[in-house]
Amino acid sequence: MPAAETGIGRRTALIFAASSGVAVANVYYLQPVLAVIAADLHASLRAVGNIAFAQQVGYAAGILLFVPLGDIVQRRTLIVLLFALASAALAAAAFAPNVVGLAAALCAVGIATSVPQVLQPFAADLAAPGERARALGHIITGVIVGMVGARLVSGMLGAFLGWRSVFGFAAILTAISTFALARAVPLRAPASALHYRDILASMPGLLRASPVLRVSMVLGALMYAVFTGFWTVLAFHVRELGYGSEVVGYLSLVAIVGALVASSIGRMTDRFGTIFTGTFGWLCGVAAFAIFVVFGNHLAGVFAGMAVFALATQSTQVGNQARIFATGAGARSRLNTIYMFAMYVGGAWGSFVCAWVYPAIGWTGTCLVCLGHLALMGAALVWLRDVQQRAPAIA
């Protein structure tokens, strides 16, 4: 099997970006049609909020169980198998008879959609040190396009053809991608000769040994709690403003701002460091929710806040992953497993808490809850600065 080349080629970077976009789309088709699902299945907001919660739990479990395999198995095989599982689970979701069946199917989708977290450390392995954040920026561009496309397609199909058509479309697209990836993803030797049991057993030690990893986990979990909480209630808020699910799809187009600047954020991180990028992302998050609180009862205000929030999420993600991938070349899949597991546990929490908070205290109160999470994130950035002063070579 050929050894990895120095650097990551443009074709390989584009393949990774496109694959990540198709994969990550599968966990974002749900949010724009939550209100449509609730009406069709005669379910409450809290019941359909539990569907989002189940999907995030599945994603966290998939990251914990499958992403570590990237250090010890042929990654092309792993990627293709996970894509095939995602396609089958999406087909099951399209035919789910009730909320419980849909939650189970989308939990399986979440488990299989850990593929981008296999691709990201793979890209970091291939990239030269000076281009690592840039390569991650390209993949995150693909991720954002997948997120945007998923919400746009979901909003439009949900409004005109019903929510089941959304998951049927996703199943077909993912099946096509499975066959394409079987030939397109490059073969590379595993980074480690450890057994699966050994890599799972090694992760607590990696966590204990790296304060950089611990603080990055906290930052990622808090930002993703805000992100998923916001998107869980957005469809209901838009409906209260008098609009349908197609408007949620249009709103998601604003996130293209994040896609356009993700590579630039990677270059900024390579030049100025992850503290700078993380602080920029946090400031954008605070600004976005200030806009949501003051102007969020008007559609134009939601659009404006979305544009700023896109910058917040992508800056935080690029900075965090560039930081943790710099700490261990032979364990990047495991480092990404630990980080992403924490992040998606945060996402599950955000979906759960906002689905319960929104019926009780409404849009403004939910935005204030999100700002509370961002306040905790600000404290974590202070912690990160302290870590950097004590370990500047890796922070």
N, C-alpha and C positions, 0 to 999 in steps of 0.2 A: 504494500500500500504506500503511495507516495507521501513524503513528508510535506508538511505545510510550507508554502512559499512565504518569502518575506513580503509583507504588505498584503492588502486586499484589493483585488482588481475591481474595476468599475462594473464589469458584468456580474461578478459574484455579489458585489454590494447591492446591485439592482435586484438580483434574484432574492437575496435575503430581505430586502425592503418590501418587495411585492408579496413574498410568502408571509411575512409578518403582518402585512395589511389584511390579507385574506383571512388569516387565522384570528387576529384580534377582533375583526368585524363580528365574529360569531358571538362574542359576549356583549355586543352593543346593539344588536338588533332588538333586544327586549325593551329597552327603556322607552323609546317613543310610542310603543303600542301597549304600555301597561294599562292605560285608561280604557283602550279598546278591549283588551283581554278581560278587564274587570267587568265591563258591561256585557260582554258575550257570555262569560261564565258565571255571571251574577255573583261576583266576589267583591269584597271590600278592598279599600286601599291597603289595609294592613295585610290582608290575605295575599294580594298580588305583590306586595312588598316582600313577603316571605319567598316568593319565586326569585326575586333579585338576590335575596339573601342566600338562597340555596345555590344559585349559580356562582356567587362569589366564594362561598365555602368550597364548592367543587373546584374552582380555579386554584384556591389556596392548596387544596389537597393534591391536585395534579402537579403543582409546582414542587411540593414536598416529595412526592413519590417518583416523578418522572424526570424532572430537570437535572437532578444529580447524576442520572445515567449518562448525561452528556460528557462527563469526564472519563467514562470507562467503556462506552460502546460506540459503534459506528453511527454517527449522528444522522446521516441520511436515512438509514433504516428507521431510527426512532422518530424522525420528523414525519415520514410517510405513514407509519402506523398510527400516529396520533391524529394526523389529518383524516385517515380513514375512519377512525373512531368518532371524530367530530361530525363527519358527514352522516353516519348512521344515527347518532344521537339527535341531530337536527331534524332528520326525517321523522324520528319518533316524536319530537316536539310538535311537528306540524299536525300530527294525528292525535295528540294528547286529548283525552276526553274530559279532563277536569284539572283543577288547580294542582292537586297532588301529582298527577301524572306529568303535567307540564314542569313542575318543580323538579321532579326526578330526572326527566330528560335533559333539562337545562343544567342540572348539576353535573350530569355526564358530559355535556358540552363544555362546561367550565373545566372539568378534569382534563379533557383532550386539548383544550385551547391553551395549554402551557407551552405550545410550540415556540412562540416568540422568545420565551425565556431560555430556550435551547439555542436559538439562533444568535442571540445577543452575545453570550460569552464565546460562541464559535467565531463571530466576527472579531471580537477582541483578541482571540488567539491568532487569527490571521493577520490582523493589522499591526503595522509598525508602531512603536510607542508614541511617536509624535503625531500619529493620525488616528489614535484609538477613539478619542471623543468624537472626532469628525465621522468616523465609520458608524459609531453608535447614533450620531445625529441623522445619518442617512436612514438607518433602520427605523428610528423613531418617526422620521418623515413618513415612511411606509405605514407605520402604526397609526399615525394621525389620519392619513388618507383612508385607511380602513375604518377607523372610528367615524369619520365624517361620512364616508360612503354608506356605512351600515345604517346610521341614523337617518340619512336622507332616503335611502331605499325603504327602510322600515316605515318611516313616516308616510311616504307616498303609497306604498303597497297596503299598509294598514288602513289608510283612509279610504282607498278605492276598492281593494280586493279582500280585505280582512286580514287579521293577524296570522292566520295559518299559512297564507301565501308567503309571508315574510320568511318563515322557517323552511318552507319548501324551496324557495329561491336559494337560501343559504346552503341547504343540503346539496343542491345541484352544483353550485359554484365551488363548494369545498371538495366535492367528488372530482370535478374537473381538475382542480388544483392538485389533488392527490396524485393523479396520473402524471401531471406535468412535473411535479417535484421529484418523482421517482427517477427521472432522467436529468433534472437540472441541478440539483444540489450537489456540490463537489464532495468527493470522498476524501476524508482525512483520518489519519490515525488517532485513536483515543489519546487523551493527554495523560492518563494514569492507568496502571495495571491493577489497581485495587479491585476487590470484589464489592458487589452492591452493598452487602451488609457492612463492609468496612467504610464505604463512603458515607453511609448514613450515620455510622458510629462516630465518624470524624467531625461531623458538623458542629456538635456542641463545643468541641475543642476550638474550632475556628471562631466560633462566636465568643468564647471566653478570651481568646488571644487578641481580638481586634476591637478596640474601642471605636475605631473608624466605622467598622461594620455596624456596631450597635447603634451609634447615633444616626447613621444613614437609614437604618431600619425604622427608627422613630420618625424621622423626617418623611420617609416614604409612606408610612402607615397613616400619618396625620393628613398629608396632602391627599392621599387616595380616599380616606374617609370623607373628606370634604367633597371630592370629585363625585364619588358614587352617591353620596347623600343628595347632592344637588341634582344629579340626573334622575334619581329615583322619584323625586317630587316634581320635576320640571313639567312633565306631561300633564299632571293634574293642575298645576298653576296656569299653564297655557290654556287649558280647557276652561278654567275659571275666568280667564280674560276674554273668553268667547271665541277661541280658535280651536282647530282640529289637530290631529296628529301630524298632518303634513307640515304645519308650522314648526313643530319640533324638528322635523327633518331640515327645514330651511335654516332654523337656528343653528343646527350642527354645522352648516357650511361656514359659519363664522370661525369655527375651529381650524379652518384651513390656514388661518394666520399662524397657528402653531406649526403646521406642516411647512410653511414657507420659511420660517425662521429657525427650524430645528437644527439644520446643518450649521447655520450661523451661530447658534447657541453652542454647538459642539466646538467650533473654532474659537469662540470666546472662552470656553472652558479650557481648551488647550493653552490659550494665551494667558488668562488671568487666574485660573484655578477654580476649584469647585466651591470654595467659600463664596466667591463673588457671584457665581451662577446661582447658588442656593439662596443667597440674600436677595438677588434680583427676582427670583421666582416667588419668594415669600412676600415681597413688597407688591408684586403684581396680584397675588392672591388677596391680600388685604384690600387693595384698591378695587378689585373686581366685586368683592362682597359689600364694600361701601356703596358701590353703584347699585347693586341689587337691592340693598336696603332702602336707598333713597328714591331710586327710579324704577324699581322692579315691578311695579304695578302697571307699567306701560311697556308695550312690546319693544319700543325703541330702546328703553333702558335695559331690558334683558339682552338685546343684541349687543349693546355697548359693553355690558359686563362680561358677556361671553368672549368677546375679542380679547379682553385683558386676561381673563381666566385661562384662556388657551396658552398664553405666554407663561403663566404661573406653573401649570402642570408640566409643560415640557421642559422648562428650565430646571425644575426640581428633579425630574427624572434623569435628564442628561448628566447633571452634576453628581447625583447620587451614584449612578452606575459607573461613571468614569472614575469616581473615587474608590469604589470597592474593587473594581477590576485592576486597579493599580496595586492592590495589596497582596495578590497571590496568583502568579501566572499558571501554576499547575492545578489550581482549584477554583477556577472562575465559575464553572457550572454550579459547584457547591455554594460558593459565595452568593451567586445570583439566586440560588434556591432559597437561602436563608433570608436574603433581602426581600425577594418577591413574595415569599410566604408571609412575612410580616406586613408587607404592603397590602396584600389582598385580604388578610385578616382585618386590617384597617378598613378596607373597602366593604367587607361584609358588615362590619360595625356601622359604617356610615349609612349603608342601605337600610339597616335595621332601625337605627335610632331616628333617622329622618322620616321613615315611613310611619313611625309612631308619633313623632313630634308634630308633623305637618297638620294632621287633622285637629290637633289640640290647640296649636298656637299660630298656625297659618304660615304664609310665605315669609313675612318679616321675622317672625320668631325663629323659623328654621334657618334663615340666613344668619341670625345672631348666634345660633348654635354652631354653625360653620365657622364664624369668626372666632368663637371660643377655641375651636380646634386649631385655628391658625395662630392664636395667641400661644398655645402650647408649642406650636412649631417654632415660633420666635424664640422661646426659651431653649429649644433643642439646638437652634443655630448658635446661641451663646455657648452651649455645651460643646458644639463642634469646633468653635474657635479655640476653646481651651484644649481640646484634643489636638488640634493642629499645632498649638504652641509647644505641646509636649512631644509630638511625633510629627514634625513638619515634613519628613521625607515621604510619608504615606498619606497624610491628610490633604 
